[in-house]
Amino acid sequence: MSIIIYHITRIILSLFRRTMDFLWHQHAIGYCKTSHCQLGSNIRFKGRALLKFHKSSKITIGDSFICNSGFYHSIDNGICSKICVGPDAELVIGNNSGISNSCILCHSKIVIGNYVNIGAGTMIFDSNFHSTDWKMREDRQKDILHSDKAPVFIGNHVFIGANSLICKGVTIGDKSMIAAGSVVICNIPEGEIWGGNPAKFIKKASTHKN
């Protein structure tokens, strides 16, 4: 009897989870549309994602983008993916790219190319969030307004390992890889593997051979 109850419970929980995933997906798509985002086709939100777009921001999300959020849809046990775009900021995500329990906070401009995979726990910022002037940091509003900002550009076919931090003003070239747990504070050329804190060159990435 206990085995039967166990399997029935699993079925009920599975159905409940799928229903919630569907509702969260519909909610995310609806929010994007009411925020006047330019959306491609076959976009999928799996699990609850926190989206916060300012009315003056500009967001473009390409075809087959996938956003995984939550315990059941990621390799880690994070709560959710988070995408926030501030006033007059621009976020562009290309085709066939995806994030998993990751955080994208855009105050200036962030461009993510095609076929980009962003691992669990990764954070991408185009702002320092705080001023380098200690006196300015005494006033929270002035602190935020006077923080340094610089665009982030991530090329096509880039892989970013779990728990990495991509800092403001960084460009990552096409077909490059970032090792898990890396802190990227400088530009990375095309077709290279970097890792560490701060991230440093490891080796050239493998090239495709027919």
Secondary structure, DSSP 8 states (H G I E B T S, - for coil): -HHHHHHHHHHHHHHHHHHHHHHHHHHHHHHHHHTT-EE-SS-EEES-EEEEE-TT-EEEE-TT-EEE-SGGGSSS----EEEEE-TT-EEEE-TT-EEES-EEEESSEEEE-SS-EE-TT-EEESB-SS-S-TTGGGSHHHHHHTS-B--EEE-TT-EE-TT-EE-TT-EE-TT-EE-TT-EE-S-B-TTEEEETTTTEEEEE------
